[in-house]
Amino acid sequence: MSASSETFLFGEFRLDRASGGLFRRDADGVFVPVAIGSRALEILAALVERRGDIVPREEIMGAGWPRTVVAESNLFVQIAALRRILDAAQSGQSCIQTVTGRGYRFIAPVTRCAVGMDQHPWDLSRTGVEPSLTLANERSPEPQPSSISSAERRQLTVMICDLVGVMALAARLDPEDLREIIAAYHRAIAEIATGFDGLVGEHMSDGVMVYFGYPRAHEDDAERAVRAGLGAIDAVGRLDVGAGKLQARVGIATGLVVVGDPIGEGPGREQSVVGEAPHLAAGMQALAQPDTVVIAAGTRRLVGALFEYRDLGAVAVQGIVEPAPAWQVLRPSIVASRFEALRGSALSPLVGREEEVGLLLRRWTRAKAGDGQVVLVSGEPGIGKSRIAATLAERLHTEPHFRLRYFCSPYHQDSALYPFVDQLGRASGFARDDRPAARLEKLEALLARAAPPDEDIAFLADLLSLPGSDRHPLPNLSPQRKKERTLEALIRQLEGLARQRPVVMIFEDAHWIDPTSRELLDLTVDRVGRLPVLLIVTFRPEFQPSGIGQPQVSILALKRLDQRDRSDLVAQVAGGKALPGEVIDQIAERTDGVPLFVEELTKSVLVD
């Protein structure tokens, strides 16, 4: 008995599940393959097979990324790519409809046909479909399923790491010894890359190419690449290979590529990456001095102020026509807020959030009166959690209060109490080149505002790894008791400040919180109800907050913007530049009501 599969016809397209391809009918009525990535194809199939039904985002992402957890922004990119292909001949009517807050729906008319596997997979002459829709076999040779491209378009950040002075090493070392050194170098780079979820794509004798954004994409792939580059230089410098200190140099670039088609044969074949980014990364690497990381403009734009840089100007890169701007990455910056570092000091307009801001202001009024409040602000990436917290700060600018800001980090989830250590350092005014004694003096001056007991200073100085044993001796306690006393000291610092004036305490990105900070945050939620404190906790939906159901705790779940607010945001981001109404409508539709997507797509249209 022959197996069978289904073929779906809509407009000028045919989706064949048997051969795994999408085809478009040309002017002669012949169906020709359409270049489309495997993920986009699976997403399209999930929608077409349930034509007219609302398919939840989670289900679509499961089809496109089976057994893989990815950011929802990846789905937005794939849907946008499908719309560019399918909607070209639709006179402004999209085949894929966004159902705000629920998912997507395929709305074009679809004809479903069963195709037996013993007949030509593209021959529809025996399915009852009109002859004009039949593929002309004599005009298009039968392709084999293996010839269908699995490549897909991706924004990729490419890191190329080069071992410095290999020729000099080869001249003075036995080949076996050199092989061991290069193997140790490759292992070090692979370990660093894997730690940041990068994919080692290609090994040369003295170079390694690493991809960030494939096969799994993250919202911070560019940042991961830069941190991996800095880590690679440090790791190579620490290799003990008996040949003196090794050095590396790194080049990084970001851009749109086509990735996924295997090249070569047999088990050694690799994934090809076609686009400007690998060439530009190679140019940045050639420009880099030993023990430095150099990045191109696309990467620089994405990482914002998260790092400190040295502007190298525009440089000539082989194979690139125009000079390419380049920056040397010096080190991670001492930055308070990832939101501000990535978005800049000029905040985007706030649209459609007056009710949410009004809730925060009402809770602040209650907190000032001594009825402490906690607001749990939940929402997906880019929905505006940090923007709302910044708006509250703007509204309270003239009111007397203390503002405490705590930021969790995806790179410090294993560092106990990292948000609190970071806040104390920033509030104390620590400089990068401060000596420990100077830092202790600054910490003492900060804590004096809350008039803490001397032992509290000892525990907090120890938390910041400062030498306070002479003036602030630390009791000899078990590790568990020491942790408890440290948490108590941090709570008393908050209470001391609240006795002087009301406090706004903002705790951002709790989905990245470390376990000890989570314990302290839970204690703070319980204690706030008796203090003139407004505690705002922002997090993504996957985080499970504590305190729900307590009288002092409110939940604020941010929703996507409706169509009118999206259009208003587009107009405000555009400023005085007029955009055609159909462009505004397309931006509003294709960004799914996520403010960050609306802003970025509008800016890209203005640039284009």
Buried (B, 14 or more C-beta within 10 A) or exposed (E): EEEEBBBBBBBBBBBBBBBBBBBBBEEEBBBEBBEBBBBBBBBBBBBBBBBEEEBEBEBBBBBBBEEEEBBBBBBBBBBBBBBEBBBEEEEEEBBBBBEEEEBBBBBBEBBEBEBBEEBBBBBBEEBEBEEEBBBEEEEBEEEEEEEBBBBBBBBBBBBBBBBBBBEEBBEEBEEEBBEBBBEBBBEBBBEBBEBBBBBBBBBEEBBBBBBBBBBBBBBBBBBBBBBBBBBBBEBBBEBEBEBEEBBBBBBBBBBEBBBBEEEEEEEEEEBBBEBBBBBBBBBBBBBBEBBBBBBBBBBBEBBBBBBBBEEBEEBEBEEBEEEBBBBBBEEBBEBBBBBBBBBEEEBBEBBBBEEBBEBBBEBBEBBBEEBBBBBBBBBBBBBBBBBBBBBBEEEBEEEEBBEBBBBBBBBBBEBBBBBBBBBBBBBBEBEEEBEEEEBBBBBBEBBEEBEBEEBBBBBBBBBBEBEBEEEBEBEEEEEEEBBBBBBBBBBBBBBBBBEBEBBBBBBBBBBBBBEBBBBBBEBBBBBBBEBBBBBBBBBBEEBEBBBEEEEBBBEBEBBBBBEEBBBBBBBBBBEEEEBEEEBBBBBBBBBBBBBBBBBBBBEEBEEE
